[in-house]
Each structure stands twice: as C-alpha cells, then as structure tokens.
Amino acid sequence: AKKVLAFEIDGRLIPVLEDTLSDHDNVTVIHEDILKVDLETVIKEHFNVEERLLVVANLPYYITTPIIMNLLESGLPIDGFAMMMQKEVAERMTAQPNSKAYGSLTVAIQYWCHAKIGFIVPKTVFNPAPNVDSAILVLERREEPLVTVKDEAFFFDLVKNSFVQRRKTLWNNLVKAYVPGKLTKEQIQEALEAVSIEPNRRAETLT
C-alpha cells in the first residue's frame, strides 16, 4: 500500500505496533476509538481527495455493524472493504431475499455495496478458540446506490421498521411504526399500491 492509516484502541499494543512498523514510513498508527473519531477530518489530514481508499480490518464482533455503517455513511471516497467478522454477521450482509438472514442490515449494506464472502475462517485457527467461526467479507462500493431515494434517513427508517418484527406482515409493521403520528393507514395503503406490493407480504420477500 502507498499509505496505511491504522486505528488501534488498545494502548498495550501501541508500543508493539510502533516497534514492529518502525521500518515502514508509510504506516501511521492512531491510538483512538474509531467510533469516536472524526473520520472525515482524519482521513483528509493523511490522504489526498483523489487517492483511492480501501478499508482492511479485523473487527471486534460486538461493534462490527456500527463501524461499517459509520464508514459507509461518512461520505468518504472508500472504494472497497475486506474485513474479518463473525460469520453470522457476514451472512446477514450478503443474504438474498426470502432467506432467514435477509434483513435491514442486508438492505443497508447492499444499498451502497456489492457484498460477498471471500472465505470462512474457522474458529479452530485461533488460540484460544472463540465460540463461532469468522468470515472475510468483501464489499465493493457501487458507483451509484442500488436504488434512488429522495430521503435516505427516511428510507433507512422505513427499512428498519419493515423488519422490526419478522413474523409480522409489512402492513402490521408499518402501521405500528407510523400510525398515528407520521402517516395514516390510508397513506400507507396508497404507497404500497403505488409500487404494487401486497400489504400481507413480509419484508424479507421484497427485493
């Protein structure tokens, strides 16, 4: 890589990394919590706007989704990602409609990226071994989002509420989320009819 910017929250590892990487002047280690960093400011301090950005990460299982969503929503010119995470989470991000793994996270990831699992990393290769297998998730940024929306914030709120109770129909979930207050039942009915979606369908059946 021409230039590497690495984030590490564990202070115990910073001296080790600095020593290990001392011969590599293209690597900068930042001792920060990536969820609390102003990524746009930090990236602009270290990279030119024209430079192609790639994210490579071994993500803590418990904050995988927040980190990825922060990066995708940052507006930074990130072309692609290669990240190790819990296999189950990677399967959710790459899921197809009509599958148990398909949900709001799937829609959010695939709205911005082409997603695939590169390979599985079995738990037996770690010491001590975790309770679950891992996977390398590969994301390639789309040139344009998968669909065109006028209001991304409302779109993702709608997606989240559509999946909030998976056993419920789309109609039940939307009515519970938006009536009364934001919408009327009639408006929801009209919106579903306008896009030829039956109210009794479940969100995971939609494409």
Buried (B, 14 or more C-beta within 10 A) or exposed (E): EEEBBEBBBEEEEBEEBEEEBEEEEEBBBBBEEBEEBEBEEBBEEEBEEEEEBEBEBEBEBEBBBEBBBBBBEEEBEBEBBEBBBBBEBBBBBBBEEEEEBBBBBBBBBBBBBBBEBEEEBEBEEEEEEEEEBBBBBBBEBEEEBEEEEEEEEEBBBBBBBBBBBEEBBBBBBBBEBBBEEEBEEEEBBEEBEEEEBEBEBBBBEBE
